[in-house]
Amino acid sequence: MSDYHINVFYSEDDNGYIADIPDLSCCSAFGETPEAALKEVLIAKSAWLDTALANGIDIPKPQYRPAIY
């Protein structure tokens, strides 16, 4: 089973790490460490998917692949 790609990067503007899921519009989270950002974005992903299901919004299939693939 494939899952959504997650980007994790450091943001100097925010003084911490940002994790985002490109396939899920506006699904991102902040953390003081990469691990914290990842933990938070997994919570955000669950909420995003639950909200989409509850409101009849189409859930996109995982498609994003970073350039290294």
Secondary structure as UniProt FT lines:
FT   STRAND          7..11
FT   TURN            12..15
FT   STRAND          16..20
FT   TURN            22..23
FT   TURN            25..26
FT   STRAND          28..31
FT   HELIX           34..54
FT   TURN            55..56
FT   TURN            67..68
//
